[in-house]
């Protein structure tokens, strides 16, 4: 999510509470909120540093929506107006023609609460923000955008498994996805210890589940795996040290380390991860936690490409579908962000 500006120096100084998405409209096949699914109409604005935005990046890749839904990548380092397009020529998003994502927010509503967050779906014709509902967005990409999916796209939210997927995702969100932030931004010892304990309690509960099955729910990749992956892939790089979630490293948990490597090596997952963006964002933007802005050299990334042997558990990564092709050249992660 990540809204920035003046709030970054406050991290660690005041109690952390994740704000709900203020713009919770949905882009659907029936246009019930006034936003119809339509090829080329929207631009997905993301940061590769942000776990919430990374869910949408992965979903878009797996479903093959690259041609139907263009993507803008923000600089991992925000300024006082939050997410900016300084990675693009002249500092302008080439489709929206804006320097800051906040301009799309301002066109939708002035004095909006909750700050400027990613992922954001922007309506290209009007330049207005459509939605920043990070919880619903990927579910809609999987279920409402089906007419625009690639041939062989996986079913990331299968109807028969939705209750179980929803339960797993809710537990993972509370204790892991959001738990690392509550630990990292805690203002007192007790608050920190409660959040940190919750993170590892949930990871300890997930370990035997993933020791006996390749994926979280069913025998294929689902939305639940995407949401756990985006936190686990950042774990040793930023959550272990920067957020003090350091009971153990992910590489020290044989099951979870193999699970996340399996996903990382699956097309659509690892090819969206930019460790350079991740490390620089957390360590340089969260000045309330890391006032020096020094970015650590580690951890060693070479292990991400080592054999995981998870295929021995069976499972069909894409179900009846097929892997996505390689990412478009313009969206490939630069060498310095890869193992």
C-alpha positions as CSV (number, residue, x, y, z in Angstrom):
1,X,0.0,0.0,0.0
2,X,2.3,2.6,1.3
3,X,1.3,6.2,1.4
4,X,4.2,8.4,2.1
5,X,5.4,11.9,2.5
6,X,5.6,13.3,6.0
7,X,4.2,10.1,7.6
8,X,7.4,8.1,7.1
9,X,9.3,9.7,9.9
10,X,6.3,8.9,12.2
11,X,6.7,5.2,11.7
12,X,7.7,3.7,15.0
13,X,6.6,6.9,16.8
14,X,2.8,6.3,16.8
15,X,0.6,3.3,16.9
16,X,0.3,1.6,13.5
17,X,-3.2,1.0,12.0
18,X,-3.7,0.0,8.4
19,X,-6.3,2.2,6.8
20,X,-9.0,0.7,4.7
21,X,-9.1,1.5,1.0
22,X,-11.0,4.7,0.6
23,X,-11.8,4.2,-3.1
24,X,-13.5,0.8,-2.9
25,X,-15.2,0.8,-6.3
26,X,-14.9,-2.3,-8.3
27,X,-14.2,-2.8,-12.0
28,X,-16.6,-5.5,-13.0
29,X,-18.0,-7.2,-16.1
30,X,-21.5,-5.7,-15.4
31,X,-20.1,-2.3,-14.5
32,X,-22.2,-2.2,-11.3
33,X,-20.0,0.6,-9.8
34,X,-19.8,2.4,-13.1
35,X,-16.5,0.9,-14.1
36,X,-16.8,-1.7,-16.8
37,X,-14.0,-4.3,-17.6
38,X,-12.6,-3.0,-20.9
39,X,-9.3,-3.7,-22.6
40,X,-7.0,-0.7,-22.6
41,X,-9.2,1.5,-20.4
42,X,-7.3,1.2,-17.2
43,X,-3.7,1.5,-16.0
44,X,-2.5,-0.5,-13.1
45,X,0.0,1.6,-11.0
46,X,2.2,-0.4,-8.7
47,X,5.5,-0.4,-6.8
48,X,7.6,-3.5,-7.0
49,X,8.6,-2.7,-3.4
50,X,5.1,-3.0,-2.1
51,X,3.7,-6.4,-1.1
52,X,0.1,-5.3,-1.6
53,X,0.8,-4.0,-5.1
54,X,2.9,-7.1,-5.9
55,X,-0.1,-9.3,-5.6
56,X,-1.7,-7.4,-8.5
57,X,1.5,-7.6,-10.6
58,X,1.6,-11.4,-10.1
59,X,-2.1,-11.9,-10.8
60,X,-1.9,-9.8,-14.0
61,X,1.1,-11.9,-15.2
62,X,-0.5,-15.3,-14.4
63,X,-3.8,-14.3,-16.0
64,X,-2.1,-12.9,-19.1
65,X,-3.7,-9.4,-18.8
66,X,-0.6,-7.5,-20.0
67,X,-2.1,-6.4,-23.3
68,X,-5.5,-5.5,-21.7
69,X,-4.2,-3.7,-18.6
70,X,-1.1,-1.6,-19.0
71,X,1.1,-1.2,-15.9
72,X,3.0,1.8,-14.6
73,X,5.9,1.2,-12.1
74,X,6.6,3.9,-9.5
75,X,9.9,4.8,-8.1
76,X,10.5,2.8,-4.8
77,X,11.7,6.0,-3.1
78,X,8.8,8.3,-2.5
79,X,8.9,12.1,-2.1
80,X,6.6,14.4,-0.1
81,X,3.9,13.7,-2.7
82,X,4.3,10.0,-2.3
83,X,4.6,7.6,-5.3
84,X,6.2,9.2,-8.4
85,X,7.1,8.2,-11.9
86,X,10.8,9.2,-11.9
87,X,11.7,5.8,-13.5
88,X,10.1,7.0,-16.7
89,X,11.6,9.4,-19.3
90,X,11.2,13.0,-18.1
91,X,9.6,11.7,-14.9
92,X,6.2,11.3,-16.6
93,X,4.0,8.2,-16.7
94,X,3.9,7.6,-20.5
95,X,0.2,6.7,-20.5
96,X,-1.3,9.0,-17.9
97,X,1.1,11.9,-18.5
98,X,1.4,12.6,-14.7
99,X,4.5,13.0,-12.4
100,X,2.8,11.7,-9.2
101,X,0.1,9.1,-8.6
102,X,-1.5,11.7,-6.3
103,X,-2.6,13.6,-9.5
104,X,-5.0,10.8,-10.4
105,X,-6.3,10.8,-6.8
106,X,-6.8,14.5,-6.9
107,X,-8.8,14.2,-10.1
108,X,-11.1,11.8,-8.4
109,X,-11.5,13.6,-5.0
110,X,-9.8,16.3,-3.1
111,X,-8.8,16.0,0.6
112,X,-9.2,12.2,0.5
113,X,-8.3,10.3,3.6
114,X,-5.7,7.5,3.8
115,X,-3.0,8.9,1.6
116,X,-1.8,7.8,-1.8
117,X,-1.5,4.1,-2.0
118,X,-0.7,1.3,-4.5
119,X,-2.0,-0.7,-6.2
120,X,-4.1,1.8,-7.9
121,X,-6.3,1.3,-11.0
122,X,-6.6,4.5,-12.9
123,X,-9.2,5.3,-15.6
124,X,-7.1,6.4,-18.6
125,X,-9.7,8.5,-20.5
126,X,-10.5,10.7,-17.4
127,X,-7.2,10.4,-15.6
128,X,-9.1,9.6,-12.4
129,X,-8.4,6.9,-9.9
130,X,-10.9,4.1,-10.2
131,X,-10.1,2.0,-7.2
132,X,-7.3,1.4,-4.7
133,X,-9.0,-1.6,-3.0
134,X,-6.0,-3.9,-2.7
135,X,-8.0,-6.7,-1.1
136,X,-10.7,-6.9,-3.8
137,X,-8.6,-5.9,-6.9
138,X,-6.9,-9.2,-7.4
139,X,-10.1,-11.2,-6.8
140,X,-11.8,-9.2,-9.5
141,X,-8.9,-9.7,-11.9
142,X,-9.4,-13.4,-11.4
143,X,-13.2,-13.5,-11.6
144,X,-14.5,-10.4,-13.4
145,X,-11.8,-10.0,-16.1
146,X,-12.2,-13.5,-17.4
147,X,-13.2,-12.4,-20.9
148,X,-9.7,-10.8,-21.3
149,X,-7.7,-13.6,-19.7
150,X,-5.1,-15.4,-21.9
151,X,-5.8,-18.8,-23.2
152,X,-4.7,-21.3,-20.5
153,X,-5.0,-18.8,-17.7
154,X,-5.2,-20.6,-14.3
155,X,-8.3,-20.3,-12.0
156,X,-6.8,-18.4,-9.1
157,X,-10.1,-18.3,-7.1
158,X,-11.9,-21.6,-7.8
159,X,-15.6,-21.5,-6.7
160,X,-15.5,-24.8,-4.9
161,X,-12.6,-23.7,-2.7
162,X,-13.4,-20.1,-2.0
163,X,-14.6,-20.6,1.6
164,X,-11.3,-22.3,2.5
165,X,-9.2,-19.8,0.5
166,X,-11.0,-16.9,2.3
167,X,-10.4,-18.4,5.7
168,X,-6.7,-19.0,5.0
169,X,-6.2,-15.6,3.5
170,X,-7.9,-13.9,6.5
171,X,-5.6,-15.7,8.9
172,X,-2.5,-14.9,6.8
173,X,-3.5,-11.3,6.5
174,X,-4.1,-10.7,10.2
175,X,-1.0,-12.5,11.5
176,X,1.5,-12.4,8.6
177,X,0.8,-9.9,5.8
178,X,-0.2,-7.1,8.3
179,X,1.5,-8.7,11.3
180,X,5.0,-7.9,10.1
181,X,4.0,-4.2,9.7
182,X,2.4,-4.1,13.2
183,X,5.7,-5.5,14.6
184,X,7.9,-3.2,12.5
185,X,5.9,0.0,13.3
186,X,5.2,-0.8,16.9
187,X,5.7,2.0,19.4
188,X,6.2,-0.1,22.5
189,X,7.7,-3.4,23.6
190,X,4.5,-5.1,24.4
191,X,2.9,-4.1,21.2
192,X,5.9,-5.3,19.2
193,X,6.1,-8.6,21.1
194,X,2.5,-9.4,20.5
195,X,2.7,-8.7,16.8
196,X,6.0,-10.6,16.3
197,X,4.7,-13.6,18.3
198,X,1.6,-13.6,16.1
199,X,3.7,-13.7,12.9
200,X,5.7,-16.7,14.0
201,X,2.7,-18.5,15.5
202,X,1.0,-18.4,12.1
203,X,4.1,-19.4,10.2
204,X,4.5,-22.3,12.7
205,X,0.9,-23.3,11.9
206,X,1.4,-23.1,8.2
207,X,4.6,-25.2,8.2
208,X,3.0,-28.7,8.7
209,X,0.2,-27.8,6.3
210,X,2.8,-27.0,3.6
211,X,4.9,-30.0,4.5
212,X,2.2,-32.3,3.3
213,X,0.8,-30.3,0.4
214,X,2.5,-28.2,-2.3
215,X,0.0,-25.3,-2.2
216,X,-2.1,-23.7,0.5
217,X,-5.5,-24.8,-0.7
218,X,-6.2,-27.6,-3.2
219,X,-3.5,-28.8,-5.6
220,X,-3.0,-25.7,-7.7
221,X,-1.8,-22.1,-7.1
222,X,-4.5,-19.9,-5.8
223,X,-4.9,-16.3,-4.6
224,X,-4.0,-17.6,-1.1
225,X,-0.5,-18.5,-2.3
226,X,0.0,-15.2,-4.1
227,X,-0.8,-13.3,-0.8
228,X,1.5,-15.4,1.3
229,X,4.3,-15.3,-1.2
230,X,4.5,-11.5,-1.4
231,X,5.3,-11.4,2.3
232,X,7.6,-14.4,2.5
233,X,9.7,-13.2,-0.5
234,X,10.5,-10.0,1.5
235,X,11.0,-11.8,4.8
236,X,14.8,-12.2,5.1
237,X,15.5,-9.0,3.1
238,X,13.5,-6.6,5.2
239,X,11.1,-8.0,7.7
240,X,13.7,-10.1,9.7
241,X,16.0,-7.1,10.3
242,X,14.2,-3.9,9.5
243,X,10.9,-5.0,11.1
244,X,12.6,-7.0,13.9
245,X,10.7,-10.2,13.0
246,X,13.8,-12.2,13.8
247,X,12.9,-15.3,15.7
248,X,14.3,-17.1,12.7
249,X,15.0,-16.5,9.1
250,X,12.9,-18.0,6.3
251,X,16.0,-19.8,5.1
252,X,16.0,-21.6,8.5
253,X,12.6,-23.1,8.0
254,X,13.1,-25.9,5.6
255,X,9.4,-26.2,4.6
256,X,8.6,-22.6,4.1
257,X,11.9,-21.8,2.4
258,X,11.3,-24.6,-0.1
259,X,7.7,-23.5,-0.6
260,X,8.6,-19.9,-1.4
261,X,11.5,-21.0,-3.7
262,X,9.0,-23.2,-5.6
263,X,6.8,-20.2,-6.2
264,X,9.7,-17.9,-6.9
265,X,10.8,-20.3,-9.7
266,X,7.3,-20.5,-11.1
267,X,6.7,-18.2,-14.1
268,X,4.8,-15.1,-13.0
269,X,6.2,-15.0,-9.5
270,X,10.0,-14.6,-9.3
271,X,10.1,-12.7,-12.6
272,X,8.1,-9.9,-10.9
273,X,10.3,-9.5,-7.8
274,X,12.8,-6.7,-7.6
275,X,15.0,-7.1,-4.5
276,X,16.7,-3.8,-5.2
277,X,13.4,-1.9,-5.1
278,X,12.3,-3.8,-2.0
279,X,15.5,-3.1,0.0
280,X,15.8,0.5,-1.0
281,X,12.2,1.3,-0.3
282,X,11.9,-0.1,3.2
283,X,15.3,1.1,4.4
284,X,15.3,4.5,2.8
285,X,11.7,5.5,3.1
286,X,10.9,4.4,6.7
287,X,13.1,7.1,8.2
288,X,11.3,6.7,11.6
289,X,12.8,3.2,11.9
290,X,16.0,3.6,9.9
291,X,17.0,7.3,10.2
292,X,20.4,6.8,8.6
293,X,18.8,5.5,5.4
294,X,21.6,2.9,5.0
295,X,20.6,-0.1,2.9
296,X,22.2,-3.4,4.0
297,X,24.3,-5.4,1.6
298,X,22.6,-8.7,2.4
299,X,21.1,-11.1,2.4
300,X,22.8,-13.4,-0.1
301,X,20.2,-14.0,-2.9
302,X,21.8,-17.0,-4.6
303,X,19.7,-19.5,-2.8
304,X,16.5,-18.5,-4.5
305,X,17.4,-20.5,-7.6
306,X,18.4,-23.7,-5.9
307,X,16.3,-26.9,-6.3
308,X,13.3,-27.1,-3.9
309,X,12.0,-30.6,-4.6
310,X,8.4,-29.5,-3.9
311,X,7.3,-31.3,-7.1
312,X,7.6,-34.5,-5.1
313,X,4.4,-33.5,-3.3
314,X,2.5,-33.5,-6.6
315,X,0.2,-30.7,-7.4
316,X,-0.4,-28.9,-10.7
317,X,0.8,-25.3,-10.5
318,X,-1.6,-24.0,-13.2
319,X,-4.3,-26.7,-12.9
320,X,-5.8,-27.3,-16.4
321,X,-4.0,-24.2,-17.6
322,X,-0.5,-23.3,-18.7
323,X,2.4,-21.2,-17.5
324,X,2.5,-17.5,-18.7
325,X,5.0,-16.6,-21.3
326,X,8.0,-14.3,-20.5
327,X,7.2,-10.8,-19.3
328,X,7.3,-8.0,-21.9
329,X,10.8,-6.6,-22.3
330,X,9.7,-3.2,-20.8
331,X,8.5,-5.0,-17.6
332,X,11.5,-7.2,-17.0
333,X,13.2,-6.8,-13.6
334,X,16.7,-5.1,-14.0
335,X,19.7,-7.3,-13.3
336,X,20.5,-5.6,-10.0
337,X,17.1,-6.6,-8.6
338,X,17.5,-10.3,-9.3
339,X,19.5,-13.1,-7.6
